[in-house]
Amino acid sequence: MARIRALAHRHRQDLLKTASYYLMHIVVAAAVAYAVTGQLWAALTLSVLEPTVQAVAYFFHEKAWARRRAAAQADATPAAGAATA
């Protein structure tokens, strides 16, 4: 449990961003699903299922892009102790 708390604390802003995106996605998905199906139950089911999967994917997508950005910055930074011309 302590590991989960530490993980949540370390990624607090990313998790909050993911949660707000999740809620927005549910509202949009429900509206679209209802417009397409005309069935409230189907719209509610789809609007929870699809954004839930998307929210998890989004979190890992953000982490992958952050790692890529960090690697690019590390490549752009000259190595410590490198010889200068």
Backbone as XML, in Angstrom:
<?xml version="1.0"?>
<chain id="A" units="angstrom">
  <residue number="1" name="MET">
    <atom name="N" x="0.819" y="-1.199" z="0.000"/>
    <atom name="CA" x="0.000" y="0.000" z="0.000"/>
    <atom name="C" x="0.862" y="1.262" z="0.000"/>
  </residue>
  <residue number="2" name="ALA">
    <atom name="N" x="1.971" y="1.210" z="0.709"/>
    <atom name="CA" x="2.866" y="2.361" z="0.761"/>
    <atom name="C" x="3.469" y="2.643" z="-0.615"/>
  </residue>
  <residue number="3" name="ARG">
    <atom name="N" x="3.733" y="1.584" z="-1.375"/>
    <atom name="CA" x="4.280" y="1.765" z="-2.725"/>
    <atom name="C" x="3.266" y="2.460" z="-3.624"/>
  </residue>
  <residue number="4" name="ILE">
    <atom name="N" x="1.995" y="2.104" z="-3.472"/>
    <atom name="CA" x="0.941" y="2.731" z="-4.276"/>
    <atom name="C" x="0.817" y="4.204" z="-3.912"/>
  </residue>
  <residue number="5" name="ARG">
    <atom name="N" x="0.857" y="4.503" z="-2.602"/>
    <atom name="CA" x="0.796" y="5.894" z="-2.163"/>
    <atom name="C" x="1.972" y="6.700" z="-2.686"/>
  </residue>
  <residue number="6" name="ALA">
    <atom name="N" x="3.156" y="6.116" z="-2.642"/>
    <atom name="CA" x="4.352" y="6.803" z="-3.139"/>
    <atom name="C" x="4.244" y="7.037" z="-4.646"/>
  </residue>
  <residue number="7" name="LEU">
    <atom name="N" x="3.761" y="6.044" z="-5.359"/>
    <atom name="CA" x="3.575" y="6.176" z="-6.808"/>
    <atom name="C" x="2.557" y="7.270" z="-7.115"/>
  </residue>
  <residue number="8" name="ALA">
    <atom name="N" x="1.435" y="7.260" z="-6.388"/>
    <atom name="CA" x="0.400" y="8.273" z="-6.593"/>
    <atom name="C" x="0.925" y="9.670" z="-6.269"/>
  </residue>
  <residue number="9" name="HIS">
    <atom name="N" x="1.710" y="9.775" z="-5.215"/>
    <atom name="CA" x="2.272" y="11.078" z="-4.837"/>
    <atom name="C" x="3.260" y="11.568" z="-5.894"/>
  </residue>
  <residue number="10" name="ARG">
    <atom name="N" x="4.088" y="10.668" z="-6.374"/>
    <atom name="CA" x="5.107" y="11.018" z="-7.367"/>
    <atom name="C" x="4.474" y="11.435" z="-8.696"/>
  </residue>
  <residue number="11" name="HIS">
    <atom name="N" x="3.336" y="10.852" z="-9.033"/>
    <atom name="CA" x="2.674" y="11.130" z="-10.308"/>
    <atom name="C" x="1.362" y="11.897" z="-10.122"/>
  </residue>
  <residue number="12" name="ARG">
    <atom name="N" x="1.269" y="12.655" z="-9.056"/>
    <atom name="CA" x="0.021" y="13.340" z="-8.702"/>
    <atom name="C" x="-0.540" y="14.192" z="-9.842"/>
  </residue>
  <residue number="13" name="GLN">
    <atom name="N" x="0.268" y="15.056" z="-10.416"/>
    <atom name="CA" x="-0.239" y="15.938" z="-11.464"/>
    <atom name="C" x="-0.681" y="15.146" z="-12.692"/>
  </residue>
  <residue number="14" name="ASP">
    <atom name="N" x="0.091" y="14.141" z="-13.078"/>
    <atom name="CA" x="-0.291" y="13.311" z="-14.219"/>
    <atom name="C" x="-1.598" y="12.571" z="-13.945"/>
  </residue>
  <residue number="15" name="LEU">
    <atom name="N" x="-1.768" y="12.083" z="-12.723"/>
    <atom name="CA" x="-2.996" y="11.372" z="-12.372"/>
    <atom name="C" x="-4.202" y="12.311" z="-12.348"/>
  </residue>
  <residue number="16" name="LEU">
    <atom name="N" x="-4.017" y="13.537" z="-11.851"/>
    <atom name="CA" x="-5.108" y="14.512" z="-11.859"/>
    <atom name="C" x="-5.487" y="14.893" z="-13.286"/>
  </residue>
  <residue number="17" name="LYS">
    <atom name="N" x="-4.485" y="15.082" z="-14.117"/>
    <atom name="CA" x="-4.727" y="15.396" z="-15.524"/>
    <atom name="C" x="-5.470" y="14.242" z="-16.193"/>
  </residue>
  <residue number="18" name="THR">
    <atom name="N" x="-5.059" y="13.026" z="-15.904"/>
    <atom name="CA" x="-5.713" y="11.844" z="-16.459"/>
    <atom name="C" x="-7.158" y="11.756" z="-15.980"/>
  </residue>
  <residue number="19" name="ALA">
    <atom name="N" x="-7.403" y="12.040" z="-14.714"/>
    <atom name="CA" x="-8.766" y="11.977" z="-14.174"/>
    <atom name="C" x="-9.680" y="13.017" z="-14.816"/>
  </residue>
  <residue number="20" name="SER">
    <atom name="N" x="-9.183" y="14.231" z="-15.019"/>
    <atom name="CA" x="-10.016" y="15.258" z="-15.640"/>
    <atom name="C" x="-10.300" y="14.906" z="-17.096"/>
  </residue>
  <residue number="21" name="TYR">
    <atom name="N" x="-9.313" y="14.345" z="-17.771"/>
    <atom name="CA" x="-9.502" y="13.892" z="-19.147"/>
    <atom name="C" x="-10.531" y="12.763" z="-19.187"/>
  </residue>
  <residue number="22" name="TYR">
    <atom name="N" x="-10.450" y="11.860" z="-18.229"/>
    <atom name="CA" x="-11.384" y="10.731" z="-18.121"/>
    <atom name="C" x="-12.821" y="11.223" z="-17.979"/>
  </residue>
  <residue number="23" name="LEU">
    <atom name="N" x="-13.055" y="12.178" z="-17.087"/>
    <atom name="CA" x="-14.406" y="12.698" z="-16.887"/>
    <atom name="C" x="-14.932" y="13.396" z="-18.142"/>
  </residue>
  <residue number="24" name="MET">
    <atom name="N" x="-14.082" y="14.191" z="-18.776"/>
    <atom name="CA" x="-14.493" y="14.854" z="-20.008"/>
    <atom name="C" x="-14.828" y="13.813" z="-21.081"/>
  </residue>
  <residue number="25" name="HIS">
    <atom name="N" x="-14.017" y="12.793" z="-21.164"/>
    <atom name="CA" x="-14.222" y="11.757" z="-22.171"/>
    <atom name="C" x="-15.533" y="11.004" z="-21.929"/>
  </residue>
  <residue number="26" name="ILE">
    <atom name="N" x="-15.882" y="10.739" z="-20.684"/>
    <atom name="CA" x="-17.146" y="10.056" z="-20.378"/>
    <atom name="C" x="-18.330" y="10.876" z="-20.873"/>
  </residue>
  <residue number="27" name="VAL">
    <atom name="N" x="-18.310" y="12.164" z="-20.621"/>
    <atom name="CA" x="-19.418" y="13.028" z="-21.048"/>
    <atom name="C" x="-19.542" y="13.034" z="-22.571"/>
  </residue>
  <residue number="28" name="VAL">
    <atom name="N" x="-18.427" y="13.192" z="-23.250"/>
    <atom name="CA" x="-18.445" y="13.208" z="-24.716"/>
    <atom name="C" x="-18.878" y="11.852" z="-25.259"/>
  </residue>
  <residue number="29" name="ALA">
    <atom name="N" x="-18.322" y="10.781" z="-24.712"/>
    <atom name="CA" x="-18.662" y="9.438" z="-25.179"/>
    <atom name="C" x="-20.140" y="9.126" z="-24.953"/>
  </residue>
  <residue number="30" name="ALA">
    <atom name="N" x="-20.694" y="9.548" z="-23.826"/>
    <atom name="CA" x="-22.107" y="9.308" z="-23.547"/>
    <atom name="C" x="-22.985" y="10.045" z="-24.550"/>
  </residue>
  <residue number="31" name="ALA">
    <atom name="N" x="-22.644" y="11.274" z="-24.840"/>
    <atom name="CA" x="-23.429" y="12.054" z="-25.796"/>
    <atom name="C" x="-23.381" y="11.434" z="-27.189"/>
  </residue>
  <residue number="32" name="VAL">
    <atom name="N" x="-22.195" y="11.034" z="-27.610"/>
    <atom name="CA" x="-22.055" y="10.429" z="-28.939"/>
    <atom name="C" x="-22.756" y="9.072" z="-28.991"/>
  </residue>
  <residue number="33" name="ALA">
    <atom name="N" x="-22.548" y="8.243" z="-27.978"/>
    <atom name="CA" x="-23.174" y="6.914" z="-27.957"/>
    <atom name="C" x="-24.696" y="7.029" z="-27.935"/>
  </residue>
  <residue number="34" name="TYR">
    <atom name="N" x="-25.229" y="7.982" z="-27.194"/>
    <atom name="CA" x="-26.681" y="8.161" z="-27.155"/>
    <atom name="C" x="-27.201" y="8.662" z="-28.507"/>
  </residue>
  <residue number="35" name="ALA">
    <atom name="N" x="-26.464" y="9.575" z="-29.123"/>
    <atom name="CA" x="-26.868" y="10.081" z="-30.441"/>
    <atom name="C" x="-26.878" y="8.966" z="-31.482"/>
  </residue>
  <residue number="36" name="VAL">
    <atom name="N" x="-25.930" y="8.043" z="-31.375"/>
    <atom name="CA" x="-25.836" y="6.951" z="-32.353"/>
    <atom name="C" x="-26.851" y="5.847" z="-32.063"/>
  </residue>
  <residue number="37" name="THR">
    <atom name="N" x="-26.976" y="5.441" z="-30.790"/>
    <atom name="CA" x="-27.814" y="4.288" z="-30.446"/>
    <atom name="C" x="-29.241" y="4.664" z="-30.074"/>
  </residue>
  <residue number="38" name="GLY">
    <atom name="N" x="-29.419" y="5.851" z="-29.503"/>
    <atom name="CA" x="-30.734" y="6.231" z="-29.000"/>
    <atom name="C" x="-31.134" y="5.458" z="-27.750"/>
  </residue>
  <residue number="39" name="GLN">
    <atom name="N" x="-30.184" y="4.725" z="-27.179"/>
    <atom name="CA" x="-30.460" y="3.905" z="-25.985"/>
    <atom name="C" x="-29.602" y="4.387" z="-24.826"/>
  </residue>
  <residue number="40" name="LEU">
    <atom name="N" x="-30.246" y="4.789" z="-23.758"/>
    <atom name="CA" x="-29.534" y="5.336" z="-22.610"/>
    <atom name="C" x="-28.589" y="4.308" z="-21.985"/>
  </residue>
  <residue number="41" name="TRP">
    <atom name="N" x="-29.067" y="3.069" z="-21.777"/>
    <atom name="CA" x="-28.246" y="2.043" z="-21.129"/>
    <atom name="C" x="-26.989" y="1.752" z="-21.957"/>
  </residue>
  <residue number="42" name="ALA">
    <atom name="N" x="-27.132" y="1.602" z="-23.262"/>
    <atom name="CA" x="-25.980" y="1.351" z="-24.129"/>
    <atom name="C" x="-25.025" y="2.541" z="-24.090"/>
  </residue>
  <residue number="43" name="ALA">
    <atom name="N" x="-25.571" y="3.747" z="-24.115"/>
    <atom name="CA" x="-24.739" y="4.951" z="-24.085"/>
    <atom name="C" x="-23.938" y="5.025" z="-22.786"/>
  </residue>
  <residue number="44" name="LEU">
    <atom name="N" x="-24.577" y="4.737" z="-21.657"/>
    <atom name="CA" x="-23.878" y="4.781" z="-20.370"/>
    <atom name="C" x="-22.802" y="3.705" z="-20.272"/>
  </residue>
  <residue number="45" name="THR">
    <atom name="N" x="-23.123" y="2.506" z="-20.760"/>
    <atom name="CA" x="-22.146" y="1.413" z="-20.730"/>
    <atom name="C" x="-20.924" y="1.762" z="-21.581"/>
  </residue>
  <residue number="46" name="LEU">
    <atom name="N" x="-21.154" y="2.191" z="-22.795"/>
    <atom name="CA" x="-20.049" y="2.557" z="-23.682"/>
    <atom name="C" x="-19.263" y="3.745" z="-23.142"/>
  </residue>
  <residue number="47" name="SER">
    <atom name="N" x="-19.967" y="4.693" z="-22.538"/>
    <atom name="CA" x="-19.295" y="5.904" z="-22.076"/>
    <atom name="C" x="-18.407" y="5.661" z="-20.860"/>
  </residue>
  <residue number="48" name="VAL">
    <atom name="N" x="-18.604" y="4.580" z="-20.158"/>
    <atom name="CA" x="-17.716" y="4.248" z="-19.032"/>
    <atom name="C" x="-16.616" y="3.294" z="-19.481"/>
  </residue>
  <residue number="49" name="LEU">
    <atom name="N" x="-16.967" y="2.313" z="-20.274"/>
    <atom name="CA" x="-15.992" y="1.304" z="-20.694"/>
    <atom name="C" x="-14.876" y="1.884" z="-21.559"/>
  </residue>
  <residue number="50" name="GLU">
    <atom name="N" x="-15.222" y="2.555" z="-22.624"/>
    <atom name="CA" x="-14.216" y="3.052" z="-23.563"/>
    <atom name="C" x="-13.286" y="4.092" z="-22.930"/>
  </residue>
  <residue number="51" name="PRO">
    <atom name="N" x="-13.792" y="5.115" z="-22.239"/>
    <atom name="CA" x="-12.875" y="6.077" z="-21.612"/>
    <atom name="C" x="-11.997" y="5.476" z="-20.509"/>
  </residue>
  <residue number="52" name="THR">
    <atom name="N" x="-12.478" y="4.432" z="-19.845"/>
    <atom name="CA" x="-11.658" y="3.788" z="-18.821"/>
    <atom name="C" x="-10.418" y="3.187" z="-19.456"/>
  </residue>
  <residue number="53" name="VAL">
    <atom name="N" x="-10.604" y="2.487" z="-20.551"/>
    <atom name="CA" x="-9.469" y="1.914" z="-21.266"/>
    <atom name="C" x="-8.578" y="3.033" z="-21.800"/>
  </residue>
  <residue number="54" name="GLN">
    <atom name="N" x="-9.184" y="4.075" z="-22.344"/>
    <atom name="CA" x="-8.417" y="5.198" z="-22.878"/>
    <atom name="C" x="-7.625" y="5.920" z="-21.785"/>
  </residue>
  <residue number="55" name="ALA">
    <atom name="N" x="-8.188" y="6.069" z="-20.604"/>
    <atom name="CA" x="-7.496" y="6.764" z="-19.514"/>
    <atom name="C" x="-6.224" y="6.026" z="-19.110"/>
  </residue>
  <residue number="56" name="VAL">
    <atom name="N" x="-6.302" y="4.722" z="-19.031"/>
    <atom name="CA" x="-5.124" y="3.929" z="-18.692"/>
    <atom name="C" x="-4.077" y="4.068" z="-19.803"/>
  </residue>
  <residue number="57" name="ALA">
    <atom name="N" x="-4.530" y="3.964" z="-21.042"/>
    <atom name="CA" x="-3.612" y="4.101" z="-22.172"/>
    <atom name="C" x="-2.979" y="5.499" z="-22.193"/>
  </residue>
  <residue number="58" name="TYR">
    <atom name="N" x="-3.769" y="6.520" z="-21.902"/>
    <atom name="CA" x="-3.274" y="7.900" z="-21.896"/>
    <atom name="C" x="-2.161" y="8.090" z="-20.867"/>
  </residue>
  <residue number="59" name="PHE">
    <atom name="N" x="-2.330" y="7.534" z="-19.681"/>
    <atom name="CA" x="-1.322" y="7.667" z="-18.640"/>
    <atom name="C" x="0.023" y="7.124" z="-19.135"/>
  </residue>
  <residue number="60" name="PHE">
    <atom name="N" x="0.007" y="5.926" z="-19.713"/>
    <atom name="CA" x="1.245" y="5.334" z="-20.191"/>
    <atom name="C" x="1.777" y="6.050" z="-21.430"/>
  </residue>
  <residue number="61" name="HIS">
    <atom name="N" x="0.894" y="6.590" z="-22.241"/>
    <atom name="CA" x="1.296" y="7.383" z="-23.401"/>
    <atom name="C" x="2.067" y="8.618" z="-22.937"/>
  </residue>
  <residue number="62" name="GLU">
    <atom name="N" x="1.559" y="9.306" z="-21.936"/>
    <atom name="CA" x="2.230" y="10.481" z="-21.379"/>
    <atom name="C" x="3.599" y="10.116" z="-20.808"/>
  </residue>
  <residue number="63" name="LYS">
    <atom name="N" x="3.682" y="8.986" z="-20.117"/>
    <atom name="CA" x="4.952" y="8.548" z="-19.537"/>
    <atom name="C" x="5.961" y="8.246" z="-20.644"/>
  </residue>
  <residue number="64" name="ALA">
    <atom name="N" x="5.522" y="7.617" z="-21.731"/>
    <atom name="CA" x="6.426" y="7.302" z="-22.838"/>
    <atom name="C" x="6.960" y="8.583" z="-23.471"/>
  </residue>
  <residue number="65" name="TRP">
    <atom name="N" x="6.095" y="9.568" z="-23.673"/>
    <atom name="CA" x="6.539" y="10.832" z="-24.256"/>
    <atom name="C" x="7.483" y="11.573" z="-23.311"/>
  </residue>
  <residue number="66" name="ALA">
    <atom name="N" x="7.250" y="11.489" z="-22.014"/>
    <atom name="CA" x="8.144" y="12.135" z="-21.041"/>
    <atom name="C" x="9.526" y="11.487" z="-21.080"/>
  </residue>
  <residue number="67" name="ARG">
    <atom name="N" x="9.568" y="10.154" z="-21.186"/>
    <atom name="CA" x="10.861" y="9.462" z="-21.293"/>
    <atom name="C" x="11.576" y="9.859" z="-22.582"/>
  </residue>
  <residue number="68" name="ARG">
    <atom name="N" x="10.820" y="9.962" z="-23.658"/>
    <atom name="CA" x="11.418" y="10.354" z="-24.943"/>
    <atom name="C" x="11.993" y="11.768" z="-24.855"/>
  </residue>
  <residue number="69" name="ARG">
    <atom name="N" x="11.240" y="12.678" z="-24.238"/>
    <atom name="CA" x="11.692" y="14.058" z="-24.073"/>
    <atom name="C" x="12.957" y="14.104" z="-23.210"/>
  </residue>
  <residue number="70" name="ALA">
    <atom name="N" x="12.980" y="13.334" z="-22.136"/>
    <atom name="CA" x="14.146" y="13.307" z="-21.254"/>
    <atom name="C" x="15.365" y="12.742" z="-21.983"/>
  </residue>
  <residue number="71" name="ALA">
    <atom name="N" x="15.163" y="11.717" z="-22.793"/>
    <atom name="CA" x="16.273" y="11.136" z="-23.549"/>
    <atom name="C" x="16.809" y="12.133" z="-24.574"/>
  </residue>
  <residue number="72" name="ALA">
    <atom name="N" x="15.920" y="12.869" z="-25.225"/>
    <atom name="CA" x="16.348" y="13.868" z="-26.206"/>
    <atom name="C" x="17.135" y="14.981" z="-25.528"/>
  </residue>
  <residue number="73" name="GLN">
    <atom name="N" x="16.696" y="15.394" z="-24.339"/>
    <atom name="CA" x="17.421" y="16.428" z="-23.610"/>
    <atom name="C" x="18.781" y="15.923" z="-23.151"/>
  </residue>
  <residue number="74" name="ALA">
    <atom name="N" x="18.847" y="14.679" z="-22.747"/>
    <atom name="CA" x="20.123" y="14.097" z="-22.312"/>
    <atom name="C" x="21.093" y="14.004" z="-23.493"/>
  </residue>
  <residue number="75" name="ASP">
    <atom name="N" x="20.566" y="13.665" z="-24.669"/>
    <atom name="CA" x="21.425" y="13.599" z="-25.867"/>
    <atom name="C" x="21.910" y="14.981" z="-26.277"/>
  </residue>
  <residue number="76" name="ALA">
    <atom name="N" x="21.111" y="16.010" z="-26.033"/>
    <atom name="CA" x="21.467" y="17.372" z="-26.433"/>
    <atom name="C" x="22.449" y="18.019" z="-25.456"/>
  </residue>
  <residue number="77" name="THR">
    <atom name="N" x="22.535" y="17.505" z="-24.246"/>
    <atom name="CA" x="23.428" y="18.057" z="-23.230"/>
    <atom name="C" x="24.812" y="17.430" z="-23.396"/>
  </residue>
  <residue number="78" name="PRO">
    <atom name="N" x="25.849" y="18.251" z="-23.511"/>
    <atom name="CA" x="27.208" y="17.690" z="-23.642"/>
    <atom name="C" x="27.572" y="16.887" z="-22.390"/>
  </residue>
  <residue number="79" name="ALA">
    <atom name="N" x="28.284" y="15.823" z="-22.577"/>
    <atom name="CA" x="28.690" y="14.976" z="-21.456"/>
    <atom name="C" x="29.617" y="15.759" z="-20.536"/>
  </residue>
  <residue number="80" name="ALA">
    <atom name="N" x="29.490" y="15.536" z="-19.253"/>
    <atom name="CA" x="30.359" y="16.209" z="-18.275"/>
    <atom name="C" x="31.798" y="15.758" z="-18.496"/>
  </residue>
  <residue number="81" name="GLY">
    <atom name="N" x="32.681" y="16.721" z="-18.526"/>
    <atom name="CA" x="34.096" y="16.390" z="-18.693"/>
    <atom name="C" x="34.515" y="16.191" z="-20.136"/>
  </residue>
  <residue number="82" name="ALA">
    <atom name="N" x="33.625" y="16.458" z="-21.067"/>
    <atom name="CA" x="33.992" y="16.303" z="-22.480"/>
    <atom name="C" x="34.988" y="17.367" z="-22.859"/>
  </residue>
  <residue number="83" name="ALA">
    <atom name="N" x="35.870" y="17.016" z="-23.739"/>
    <atom name="CA" x="36.891" y="17.959" z="-24.184"/>
    <atom name="C" x="36.276" y="19.058" z="-25.017"/>
  </residue>
  <residue number="84" name="THR">
    <atom name="N" x="36.697" y="20.291" z="-24.799"/>
    <atom name="CA" x="36.199" y="21.426" z="-25.591"/>
    <atom name="C" x="37.273" y="21.850" z="-26.559"/>
  </residue>
  <residue number="85" name="ALA">
    <atom name="N" x="36.861" y="22.351" z="-27.680"/>
    <atom name="CA" x="37.818" y="22.752" z="-28.716"/>
    <atom name="C" x="38.401" y="24.102" z="-28.434"/>
  </residue>
</chain>
